């Protein structure tokens, strides 16, 4: 069967060398960073596709989907593979559709919208946009490797979300063309509110082919760190900067000790036993920020200009979910949660969690703006894993005290992602993938038998 799939696809692709079957290559292309989760590690390690295809244009994607539909073969789209929930892991084998070679930046419009293919690397877009006076509104800590399509399909926010919210907010994603798994497949333009049918749906209901991604006006940024005696002092200072509109910022992060001790390549910015604050501030406001930090009891430990993705040290490499990676390097027992705390009650929520779990949970806050324009303490706390039952207890307790949790230890959209209560992602899957061939098993509310033939 595998040979038949490979032979059939080789007839459809201009260069048959882009139809891949070497076991080591298939294993690599079938996995992402799911191993951040000790739960997913055991469930997904053995999953692998039967063949991988590197498409270079829409015509090839359409041909692959027509072939797969004709033979009822599952298709799982893949970007750069930097996701953390196994979004691109093929649960039922079949074809992995690698879009990394569809990587053209077509234009940056005068209004500041990047028109691009899904495989374009975010670091390339950030570099090119800044040449034209623009920059990414937001990007994940995997900036160097992540693709635009992968970010839209499997991500939600990142550096910049303190100002621009998350991908689903403030028209950050203007439009995209989606290739469906209908019979026959077609290209459908989604713009405005319609993007939410497909956005952050893990490629379960369509394949992104062309994207209109809003940019922001470029700012001269400085990376800034300060050490504080206690976590609460660090948190309160950073929150004051995050919520005050006079500050132009791209990142506002707080790390409880001992998290800063994990950042060995930048140990010069860390002070033993102290909480660490990391802020990207407009360079024009650096001295004001320095004065404010010192007045709040902080010791400024670093200030250096951000000059694009090649900046050294690139301190965003220690924020968002890269923080988890550094923790896991220090101790393999660490994993993480993804949380949202109450702006009004967060300190009481911190107290309750510490009272119940002690140092099983270490606080790591990423301030972000929500869709209503309110700055909230988002969080990717570092968690010491013991058992699945203990981890699930922590998730349930967080929710019981009003802490939102997107569970990164399950491999389906409804709990791990940003599944919408209005079910438009499910409705889109029923419409565009009625046979359930796109990334099957990741949208568990979809039922093939519920869809008319």
MARTIPA-865014 format. One record per residue (C-alpha): residue in three letters; x, z negated, y. Coordinates in pm, whole numbers, m for minus. Each point is the difference from the previous one (the first is absolute). Layout:
@residuo=ALA u=X w=Z v=Y .
...
END
This chain:
@residuo=UNK u=0 w=0 v=0 .
@residuo=UNK u=279 w=m90 v=241 .
@residuo=UNK u=172 w=332 v=m61 .
@residuo=UNK u=m328 w=180 v=60 .
@residuo=UNK u=m49 w=m173 v=334 .
@residuo=UNK u=356 w=78 v=102 .
@residuo=UNK u=m30 w=365 v=m103 .
@residuo=UNK u=m331 w=43 v=181 .
@residuo=UNK u=130 w=m155 v=321 .
@residuo=UNK u=322 w=204 v=m13 .
@residuo=UNK u=m210 w=313 v=32 .
@residuo=UNK u=m161 w=m132 v=320 .
@residuo=UNK u=307 w=m127 v=190 .
@residuo=UNK u=228 w=247 v=178 .
@residuo=UNK u=309 w=m177 v=m135 .
@residuo=UNK u=m55 w=m136 v=m354 .
@residuo=UNK u=293 w=m238 v=61 .
@residuo=UNK u=m246 w=m205 v=204 .
@residuo=UNK u=m200 w=m73 v=m314 .
@residuo=UNK u=179 w=m307 v=m132 .
@residuo=UNK u=5 w=m141 v=m352 .
@residuo=UNK u=327 w=m194 v=m44 .
@residuo=UNK u=m98 w=m351 v=m119 .
@residuo=UNK u=215 w=m184 v=257 .
@residuo=UNK u=m143 w=210 v=283 .
@residuo=UNK u=m358 w=m54 v=m117 .
@residuo=UNK u=59 w=m373 v=m25 .
@residuo=UNK u=136 w=m12 v=356 .
@residuo=UNK u=m282 w=208 v=144 .
@residuo=UNK u=m261 w=m207 v=m183 .
@residuo=UNK u=91 w=m329 v=166 .
@residuo=UNK u=21 w=m166 v=339 .
@residuo=UNK u=84 w=m356 v=105 .
@residuo=UNK u=m278 w=m151 v=m212 .
@residuo=UNK u=262 w=m239 v=m139 .
@residuo=UNK u=m34 w=m213 v=314 .
@residuo=UNK u=m291 w=m146 v=m196 .
@residuo=UNK u=81 w=m194 v=m319 .
@residuo=UNK u=m354 w=82 v=m115 .
@residuo=UNK u=26 w=377 v=49 .
@residuo=UNK u=354 w=5 v=m138 .
@residuo=UNK u=m122 w=m46 v=m354 .
@residuo=UNK u=m306 w=219 v=34 .
@residuo=UNK u=154 w=311 v=155 .
@residuo=UNK u=358 w=23 v=m124 .
@residuo=UNK u=m90 w=220 v=m300 .
@residuo=UNK u=m232 w=238 v=186 .
@residuo=UNK u=132 w=354 v=39 .
@residuo=UNK u=m125 w=348 v=74 .
@residuo=UNK u=29 w=292 v=m241 .
@residuo=UNK u=145 w=236 v=259 .
@residuo=UNK u=78 w=m2 v=373 .
@residuo=UNK u=m40 w=286 v=247 .
@residuo=UNK u=168 w=31 v=339 .
@residuo=UNK u=m236 w=208 v=210 .
@residuo=UNK u=127 w=161 v=320 .
@residuo=UNK u=m323 w=129 v=156 .
@residuo=UNK u=m379 w=m27 v=m8 .
@residuo=UNK u=m33 w=306 v=m223 .
@residuo=UNK u=207 w=m167 v=m271 .
@residuo=UNK u=m199 w=m323 v=26 .
@residuo=UNK u=m323 w=196 v=m37 .
@residuo=UNK u=140 w=182 v=m303 .
@residuo=UNK u=108 w=m326 v=m165 .
@residuo=UNK u=m341 w=m160 v=59 .
@residuo=UNK u=m186 w=305 v=m131 .
@residuo=UNK u=214 w=m10 v=m315 .
@residuo=UNK u=m44 w=m374 v=m43 .
@residuo=UNK u=m374 w=21 v=53 .
@residuo=UNK u=m37 w=282 v=m251 .
@residuo=UNK u=178 w=m206 v=m266 .
@residuo=UNK u=m132 w=m346 v=105 .
@residuo=UNK u=352 w=m130 v=74 .
@residuo=UNK u=43 w=m303 v=232 .
@residuo=UNK u=199 w=56 v=321 .
@residuo=UNK u=175 w=m276 v=195 .
@residuo=UNK u=140 w=84 v=344 .
@residuo=UNK u=336 w=m146 v=101 .
@residuo=UNK u=177 w=m24 v=334 .
@residuo=UNK u=331 w=m184 v=24 .
@residuo=UNK u=m104 w=m269 v=m248 .
@residuo=UNK u=56 w=m298 v=233 .
@residuo=UNK u=m339 w=m161 v=m66 .
@residuo=UNK u=m31 w=m345 v=m156 .
@residuo=UNK u=m319 w=3 v=m206 .
@residuo=UNK u=69 w=283 v=m242 .
@residuo=UNK u=m203 w=240 v=215 .
@residuo=UNK u=186 w=301 v=m143 .
@residuo=UNK u=36 w=m126 v=m358 .
@residuo=UNK u=m197 w=233 v=m234 .
@residuo=UNK u=m210 w=m228 v=m218 .
@residuo=UNK u=m122 w=283 v=m224 .
@residuo=UNK u=307 w=225 v=m10 .
@residuo=UNK u=m62 w=359 v=103 .
@residuo=UNK u=164 w=158 v=306 .
@residuo=UNK u=185 w=m172 v=282 .
@residuo=UNK u=m29 w=221 v=307 .
@residuo=UNK u=314 w=m63 v=207 .
@residuo=UNK u=m63 w=94 v=364 .
@residuo=UNK u=343 w=m97 v=134 .
@residuo=UNK u=99 w=364 v=59 .
@residuo=UNK u=m304 w=66 v=219 .
@residuo=UNK u=189 w=m161 v=287 .
@residuo=UNK u=m34 w=221 v=308 .
@residuo=UNK u=m62 w=m132 v=349 .
@residuo=UNK u=m208 w=283 v=143 .
@residuo=UNK u=m25 w=m123 v=358 .
@residuo=UNK u=m33 w=m293 v=235 .
@residuo=UNK u=m282 w=86 v=236 .
@residuo=UNK u=20 w=m68 v=376 .
@residuo=UNK u=m256 w=m278 v=m59 .
@residuo=UNK u=233 w=m175 v=m244 .
@residuo=UNK u=m144 w=92 v=m338 .
@residuo=UNK u=234 w=91 v=m285 .
@residuo=UNK u=m128 w=282 v=m220 .
@residuo=UNK u=184 w=m18 v=m329 .
@residuo=UNK u=m2 w=34 v=m375 .
@residuo=UNK u=m39 w=m312 v=m217 .
@residuo=UNK u=357 w=m12 v=m130 .
@residuo=UNK u=157 w=m34 v=345 .
@residuo=UNK u=213 w=m314 v=12 .
@residuo=UNK u=m107 w=m251 v=263 .
@residuo=UNK u=361 w=m49 v=112 .
@residuo=UNK u=28 w=373 v=72 .
@residuo=UNK u=m324 w=m8 v=197 .
@residuo=UNK u=113 w=m306 v=199 .
@residuo=UNK u=329 w=174 v=86 .
@residuo=UNK u=m162 w=329 v=99 .
@residuo=UNK u=m281 w=m167 v=192 .
@residuo=UNK u=242 w=m206 v=209 .
@residuo=UNK u=181 w=319 v=100 .
@residuo=UNK u=m331 w=115 v=149 .
@residuo=UNK u=m81 w=m330 v=172 .
@residuo=UNK u=m226 w=m134 v=m275 .
@residuo=UNK u=39 w=m239 v=m293 .
@residuo=UNK u=m189 w=m114 v=m308 .
@residuo=UNK u=m285 w=m232 v=86 .
@residuo=UNK u=75 w=m192 v=m317 .
@residuo=UNK u=215 w=25 v=m310 .
@residuo=UNK u=72 w=m206 v=m313 .
@residuo=UNK u=327 w=m181 v=m61 .
@residuo=UNK u=78 w=286 v=m243 .
@residuo=UNK u=43 w=228 v=304 .
@residuo=UNK u=315 w=168 v=m134 .
@residuo=UNK u=m169 w=126 v=m317 .
@residuo=UNK u=m378 w=m6 v=44 .
@residuo=UNK u=m201 w=318 v=59 .
@residuo=UNK u=m287 w=52 v=243 .
@residuo=UNK u=m243 w=92 v=m279 .
@residuo=UNK u=100 w=m294 v=m215 .
@residuo=UNK u=m42 w=m236 v=296 .
@residuo=UNK u=m350 w=132 v=72 .
@residuo=UNK u=m97 w=4 v=m365 .
@residuo=UNK u=140 w=m337 v=m106 .
@residuo=UNK u=103 w=m197 v=310 .
@residuo=UNK u=m187 w=m176 v=276 .
@residuo=UNK u=227 w=m108 v=286 .
@residuo=UNK u=344 w=m122 v=96 .
@residuo=UNK u=245 w=m11 v=288 .
@residuo=UNK u=m212 w=96 v=301 .
@residuo=UNK u=m326 w=m151 v=m128 .
@residuo=UNK u=41 w=m280 v=256 .
@residuo=UNK u=m97 w=263 v=259 .
@residuo=UNK u=m180 w=280 v=m184 .
@residuo=UNK u=m179 w=m183 v=m280 .
@residuo=UNK u=4 w=151 v=m346 .
@residuo=UNK u=m37 w=357 v=m118 .
@residuo=UNK u=m380 w=m28 v=m11 .
@residuo=UNK u=m22 w=m118 v=363 .
@residuo=UNK u=m6 w=163 v=344 .
@residuo=UNK u=3 w=364 v=m120 .
@residuo=UNK u=355 w=m40 v=m127 .
@residuo=UNK u=m77 w=266 v=m260 .
@residuo=UNK u=m172 w=286 v=179 .
@residuo=UNK u=m66 w=238 v=m289 .
@residuo=UNK u=124 w=140 v=m327 .
@residuo=UNK u=m66 w=280 v=m241 .
@residuo=UNK u=m83 w=m119 v=m350 .
@residuo=UNK u=15 w=198 v=m322 .
@residuo=UNK u=m283 w=m96 v=m234 .
@residuo=UNK u=m28 w=m10 v=m379 .
@residuo=UNK u=m327 w=192 v=m7 .
@residuo=UNK u=m58 w=310 v=m208 .
@residuo=UNK u=153 w=191 v=163 .
@residuo=UNK u=214 w=m225 v=226 .
@residuo=UNK u=m19 w=65 v=372 .
@residuo=UNK u=162 w=m110 v=326 .
@residuo=UNK u=m224 w=m219 v=216 .
@residuo=UNK u=74 w=m107 v=358 .
@residuo=UNK u=m73 w=m364 v=79 .
@residuo=UNK u=17 w=m109 v=363 .
@residuo=UNK u=m115 w=m295 v=202 .
@residuo=UNK u=m194 w=m258 v=m200 .
@residuo=UNK u=3 w=227 v=m307 .
@residuo=UNK u=368 w=m85 v=m65 .
@residuo=UNK u=m112 w=m338 v=m133 .
@residuo=UNK u=m143 w=168 v=m309 .
@residuo=UNK u=357 w=76 v=m113 .
@residuo=UNK u=228 w=m234 v=197 .
@residuo=UNK u=167 w=m267 v=m216 .
@residuo=UNK u=m178 w=118 v=m315 .
@residuo=UNK u=321 w=49 v=m203 .
@residuo=UNK u=m65 w=369 v=m65 .
@residuo=UNK u=m300 w=m89 v=m213 .
@residuo=UNK u=m239 w=231 v=183 .
@residuo=UNK u=212 w=278 v=150 .
@residuo=UNK u=354 w=124 v=62 .
@residuo=UNK u=128 w=m10 v=358 .
@residuo=UNK u=135 w=341 v=100 .
@residuo=UNK u=30 w=1 v=380 .
@residuo=UNK u=m12 w=m296 v=237 .
@residuo=UNK u=m66 w=m58 v=371 .
@residuo=UNK u=168 w=m336 v=71 .
@residuo=UNK u=m18 w=m161 v=346 .
@residuo=UNK u=325 w=m109 v=166 .
@residuo=UNK u=72 w=m243 v=283 .
@residuo=UNK u=208 w=42 v=312 .
@residuo=UNK u=362 w=m82 v=m78 .
@residuo=UNK u=128 w=m334 v=126 .
@residuo=UNK u=356 w=m125 v=30 .
@residuo=UNK u=2 w=m286 v=m251 .
@residuo=UNK u=229 w=m296 v=m60 .
@residuo=UNK u=13 w=m198 v=m323 .
@residuo=UNK u=m5 w=m372 v=73 .
@residuo=UNK u=38 w=m307 v=m223 .
@residuo=UNK u=m23 w=m370 v=75 .
@residuo=UNK u=31 w=m311 v=m218 .
@residuo=UNK u=m234 w=m300 v=31 .
@residuo=UNK u=23 w=m349 v=m147 .
@residuo=UNK u=m341 w=17 v=m167 .
@residuo=UNK u=m234 w=266 v=m130 .
@residuo=UNK u=m284 w=m108 v=228 .
@residuo=UNK u=222 w=23 v=310 .
@residuo=UNK u=103 w=350 v=m103 .
@residuo=UNK u=m357 w=99 v=m81 .
@residuo=UNK u=m146 w=m129 v=326 .
@residuo=UNK u=264 w=174 v=208 .
@residuo=UNK u=m46 w=332 v=m179 .
@residuo=UNK u=m377 w=m26 v=16 .
@residuo=UNK u=22 w=m53 v=376 .
@residuo=UNK u=197 w=323 v=33 .
@residuo=UNK u=m222 w=188 v=m244 .
@residuo=UNK u=m330 w=m76 v=169 .
@residuo=UNK u=113 w=36 v=362 .
@residuo=UNK u=m59 w=353 v=126 .
@residuo=UNK u=281 w=m18 v=256 .
@residuo=UNK u=256 w=49 v=m279 .
@residuo=UNK u=77 w=347 v=m133 .
@residuo=UNK u=87 w=m58 v=m364 .
@residuo=UNK u=26 w=193 v=m325 .
@residuo=UNK u=57 w=m288 v=m240 .
@residuo=UNK u=m58 w=m375 v=3 .
@residuo=UNK u=103 w=m182 v=m316 .
@residuo=UNK u=56 w=m361 v=m106 .
@residuo=UNK u=191 w=m114 v=m310 .
@residuo=UNK u=m14 w=m355 v=m132 .
@residuo=UNK u=325 w=m142 v=m136 .
@residuo=UNK u=142 w=71 v=m261 .
@residuo=UNK u=m117 w=363 v=33 .
@residuo=UNK u=269 w=79 v=263 .
@residuo=UNK u=267 w=m114 v=m245 .
@residuo=UNK u=m89 w=299 v=m220 .
@residuo=UNK u=111 w=249 v=268 .
@residuo=UNK u=367 w=m3 v=m96 .
@residuo=UNK u=101 w=329 v=173 .
@residuo=UNK u=m109 w=m142 v=338 .
@residuo=UNK u=95 w=m363 v=m53 .
@residuo=UNK u=149 w=m6 v=350 .
@residuo=UNK u=m351 w=m10 v=151 .
@residuo=UNK u=m109 w=m290 v=m224 .
@residuo=UNK u=49 w=m370 v=65 .
@residuo=UNK u=12 w=m234 v=m297 .
@residuo=UNK u=m322 w=m188 v=m60 .
@residuo=UNK u=m187 w=163 v=288 .
@residuo=UNK u=m299 w=231 v=25 .
@residuo=UNK u=73 w=348 v=129 .
@residuo=UNK u=m192 w=217 v=246 .
@residuo=UNK u=49 w=378 v=13 .
@residuo=UNK u=m152 w=201 v=285 .
@residuo=UNK u=38 w=360 v=113 .
@residuo=UNK u=m48 w=m19 v=375 .
@residuo=UNK u=18 w=257 v=276 .
@residuo=UNK u=361 w=m7 v=121 .
@residuo=UNK u=m125 w=m44 v=356 .
@residuo=UNK u=m150 w=m338 v=m103 .
@residuo=UNK u=296 w=m130 v=m201 .
@residuo=UNK u=125 w=m251 v=253 .
@residuo=UNK u=m349 w=m137 v=60 .
@residuo=UNK u=m40 w=m45 v=m376 .
@residuo=UNK u=335 w=m173 v=m23 .
@residuo=UNK u=m103 w=m248 v=268 .
@residuo=UNK u=m339 w=m60 v=m168 .
@residuo=UNK u=160 w=m59 v=m341 .
@residuo=UNK u=251 w=m249 v=134 .
@residuo=UNK u=m269 w=m180 v=197 .
@residuo=UNK u=m195 w=m37 v=m325 .
@residuo=UNK u=300 w=m157 v=m172 .
@residuo=UNK u=135 w=308 v=m175 .
@residuo=UNK u=361 w=110 v=m34 .
@residuo=UNK u=39 w=373 v=60 .
@residuo=UNK u=220 w=126 v=m285 .
@residuo=UNK u=m6 w=378 v=52 .
@residuo=UNK u=m107 w=272 v=241 .
@residuo=UNK u=84 w=364 v=m59 .
@residuo=UNK u=m154 w=334 v=89 .
@residuo=UNK u=m206 w=197 v=m247 .
@residuo=UNK u=124 w=358 v=0 .
@residuo=UNK u=m212 w=148 v=m278 .
@residuo=UNK u=m5 w=m31 v=m380 .
@residuo=UNK u=381 w=2 v=m24 .
@residuo=UNK u=38 w=m313 v=216 .
@residuo=UNK u=233 w=m257 v=m157 .
@residuo=UNK u=m107 w=m261 v=m71 .
@residuo=UNK u=m356 w=131 v=m33 .
@residuo=UNK u=m180 w=m331 v=7 .
@residuo=UNK u=m334 w=146 v=m106 .
@residuo=UNK u=170 w=28 v=m341 .
@residuo=UNK u=m63 w=m376 v=m29 .
@residuo=UNK u=m366 w=m3 v=102 .
@residuo=UNK u=m335 w=82 v=m154 .
@residuo=UNK u=39 w=48 v=m375 .
@residuo=UNK u=377 w=40 v=18 .
@residuo=UNK u=m2 w=m377 v=50 .
@residuo=UNK u=m133 w=m28 v=m355 .
@residuo=UNK u=279 w=222 v=m130 .
@residuo=UNK u=268 w=m223 v=155 .
@residuo=UNK u=m171 w=m308 v=m147 .
@residuo=UNK u=m7 w=160 v=m346 .
@residuo=UNK u=369 w=84 v=28 .
@residuo=UNK u=69 w=m367 v=68 .
@residuo=UNK u=m229 w=m126 v=m278 .
@residuo=UNK u=m190 w=224 v=m243 .
@residuo=UNK u=m278 w=m259 v=m27 .
@residuo=UNK u=m126 w=92 v=349 .
@residuo=UNK u=m286 w=240 v=61 .
@residuo=UNK u=m251 w=30 v=286 .
@residuo=UNK u=m355 w=9 v=130 .
@residuo=UNK u=m155 w=200 v=284 .
@residuo=UNK u=m207 w=m219 v=228 .
@residuo=UNK u=m177 w=m19 v=331 .
@residuo=UNK u=m30 w=m339 v=168 .
@residuo=UNK u=m257 w=m109 v=257 .
@residuo=UNK u=135 w=19 v=358 .
@residuo=UNK u=m189 w=m321 v=81 .
@residuo=UNK u=47 w=m200 v=m321 .
@residuo=UNK u=334 w=125 v=m132 .
@residuo=UNK u=191 w=m325 v=45 .
@residuo=UNK u=m261 w=m189 v=m200 .
@residuo=UNK u=16 w=273 v=m266 .
@residuo=UNK u=379 w=m38 v=m11 .
@residuo=UNK u=m42 w=m377 v=m44 .
@residuo=UNK u=m250 w=36 v=m282 .
@residuo=UNK u=216 w=249 v=m187 .
@residuo=UNK u=310 w=m214 v=36 .
@residuo=UNK u=m192 w=m308 v=m111 .
@residuo=UNK u=m126 w=174 v=m315 .
@residuo=UNK u=298 w=217 v=m96 .
@residuo=UNK u=305 w=m152 v=167 .
@residuo=UNK u=294 w=241 v=5 .
@residuo=UNK u=m161 w=232 v=m254 .
@residuo=UNK u=m109 w=189 v=310 .
@residuo=UNK u=235 w=84 v=288 .
@residuo=UNK u=m152 w=124 v=323 .
@residuo=UNK u=92 w=344 v=134 .
@residuo=UNK u=m220 w=117 v=286 .
@residuo=UNK u=m39 w=354 v=135 .
@residuo=UNK u=m222 w=4 v=307 .
@residuo=UNK u=m227 w=302 v=25 .
@residuo=UNK u=m297 w=123 v=199 .
@residuo=UNK u=m329 w=47 v=m183 .
@residuo=UNK u=m256 w=273 v=62 .
@residuo=UNK u=m172 w=m212 v=265 .
@residuo=UNK u=324 w=m38 v=195 .
@residuo=UNK u=56 w=m364 v=m99 .
@residuo=UNK u=354 w=m100 v=m96 .
@residuo=UNK u=m3 w=m182 v=m334 .
@residuo=UNK u=267 w=m175 v=m207 .
@residuo=UNK u=36 w=244 v=m287 .
@residuo=UNK u=224 w=m129 v=m273 .
@residuo=UNK u=204 w=98 v=m301 .
@residuo=UNK u=83 w=m348 v=m129 .
@residuo=UNK u=273 w=m34 v=m260 .
@residuo=UNK u=m140 w=m167 v=m312 .
@residuo=UNK u=181 w=m158 v=m293 .
@residuo=UNK u=m157 w=140 v=m317 .
@residuo=UNK u=m59 w=m226 v=m298 .
@residuo=UNK u=m312 w=126 v=m177 .
@residuo=UNK u=m270 w=257 v=64 .
@residuo=UNK u=m256 w=m281 v=3 .
@residuo=UNK u=190 w=m186 v=274 .
@residuo=UNK u=31 w=318 v=207 .
@residuo=UNK u=m371 w=72 v=m33 .
@residuo=UNK u=m76 w=m359 v=97 .
@residuo=UNK u=205 w=48 v=316 .
@residuo=UNK u=m190 w=320 v=85 .
@residuo=UNK u=m336 w=m164 v=m61 .
@residuo=UNK u=95 w=m305 v=208 .
@residuo=UNK u=119 w=217 v=288 .
@residuo=UNK u=m335 w=175 v=6 .
@residuo=UNK u=m187 w=m331 v=m22 .
@residuo=UNK u=164 w=m124 v=323 .
@residuo=UNK u=m58 w=326 v=188 .
@residuo=UNK u=333 w=171 v=m63 .
@residuo=UNK u=m52 w=368 v=m77 .
@residuo=UNK u=197 w=127 v=m303 .
@residuo=UNK u=63 w=358 v=m108 .
@residuo=UNK u=116 w=m63 v=m355 .
@residuo=UNK u=328 w=183 v=m70 .
@residuo=UNK u=m7 w=m98 v=m367 .
@residuo=UNK u=m278 w=232 v=m112 .
@residuo=UNK u=21 w=376 v=m43 .
@residuo=UNK u=m336 w=108 v=134 .
@residuo=UNK u=m116 w=80 v=348 .
@residuo=UNK u=m294 w=m236 v=33 .
@residuo=UNK u=205 w=m323 v=8 .
@residuo=UNK u=355 w=115 v=72 .
@residuo=UNK u=m76 w=236 v=285 .
@residuo=UNK u=m237 w=49 v=288 .
@residuo=UNK u=m307 w=114 v=m190 .
@residuo=UNK u=m284 w=44 v=246 .
@residuo=UNK u=m321 w=m195 v=m37 .
@residuo=UNK u=m202 w=314 v=87 .
@residuo=UNK u=140 w=169 v=m315 .
@residuo=UNK u=86 w=327 v=175 .
@residuo=UNK u=321 w=27 v=m205 .
@residuo=UNK u=m205 w=m28 v=m320 .
@residuo=UNK u=m254 w=253 v=126 .
@residuo=UNK u=286 w=238 v=82 .
@residuo=UNK u=140 w=m38 v=m351 .
@residuo=UNK u=m338 w=78 v=m153 .
@residuo=UNK u=m19 w=309 v=219 .
@residuo=UNK u=359 w=128 v=m14 .
@residuo=UNK u=110 w=m119 v=m345 .
@residuo=UNK u=m317 w=m20 v=m213 .
@residuo=UNK u=199 w=17 v=m327 .
@residuo=UNK u=220 w=m293 v=101 .
@residuo=UNK u=329 w=184 v=m44 .
@residuo=UNK u=178 w=m116 v=317 .
@residuo=UNK u=209 w=m313 v=m60 .
@residuo=UNK u=m249 w=m133 v=m257 .
@residuo=UNK u=m40 w=m373 v=m48 .
@residuo=UNK u=83 w=m95 v=360 .
@residuo=UNK u=m358 w=0 v=139 .
@residuo=UNK u=m181 w=m217 v=m252 .
@residuo=UNK u=m343 w=28 v=166 .
@residuo=UNK u=m3 w=373 v=m85 .
@residuo=UNK u=m187 w=90 v=m318 .
@residuo=UNK u=40 w=349 v=m138 .
@residuo=UNK u=m328 w=m23 v=m189 .
@residuo=UNK u=m185 w=m86 v=321 .
@residuo=UNK u=80 w=340 v=148 .
@residuo=UNK u=m219 w=295 v=m89 .
@residuo=UNK u=185 w=288 v=m174 .
END
